[in-house]
Amino acid sequence: MRLLLSGGAALPEDLAYIYIGAGLPIIQGYGLTETSPVMTSMGFETNRIGTVGRAIPHVEIRIAEDGEIETRGPNVMQGYYNKPEETRAVFTDDGFFKTGDIGTLDEDGFLRITDRKKELFKTSGGKYISPQPIEQAIKGSRFVNQVVLVGSERKFPAALIVPNWEQLDSYCKLKGIEIKSRRELCEHPRIIDLFQRQIERLTPNLARYEKIKKVALLENEFTIEGGELTPTLKVKRRVVDQKYRDVIEKLYAD
């Protein structure tokens, strides 16, 4: 195996280093269906971990004032079939396509993607929060299976977490915590404290307005069948917000 290519979702940096350490170089690329579908890619000599590489030949990439990634080139579609209004909405006046992704370009032209524009949410204090990097950091805990940040128009962000039950069961046996059901475990003060400590350890560099103040544990995984995940396993945040409205309201009740 000479080269592995990762795409479709962000590759965690620690995982990339593990692959490299095992002698399996793994690189990332980036693009959309509308860009046929590649915009950037890395190579053996240009594998900058944490980025998706530089623009491929004849493709231009820039960052808009609001952080959105925009691109122009022969790979970009002419428009959506028979949808002139939708087409106009995704192009700038000078012909750049609006990807809907948020990112940064470094001085060498390497692109780093931080989130989807539509997934940013604003606190009641007017601060925008990018949930995906924070969620990715929290997933670094062996006790976390899935996590979704909430907090749109709230004073602070909170986290809905589906525990890794196997790891949590082992922890309870080690600590002598006797629990009759998962529901009881989700509400146990010592378990809630465990997850809060895990989050604090894994997110030390967050700005004050990004700090996770509350945690709610959920019994059941997010699934495609349950409606919380897309077929490509991306979280449907609006569905999660609606389905767990009572849980979220309880987090912000105090």
Secondary structure, 3 states (H helix, E strand, C coil): CCCEEECCCCCCHHHHHHHHHCCCCEEEEECCHHHCCCCEECCCCCCCCCCCCEECCCCEEEECCCCEEEEECCCCCCCCCCCHHHHHHCECCCCCEEEEEEEEECCCCCEEEEEEHHHCEECCCCCEECHHHHHHHHCCCCCEEEEEEECCCCCCCEEEEEECHHHHHHHHHHHCCCCCCHHHHHCCHHHHHHHHHHHHHHCCCCCHHHCCCEEEECCCCCCCCCCCECCCCCECHHHHHHHCHHHHHHHCCC
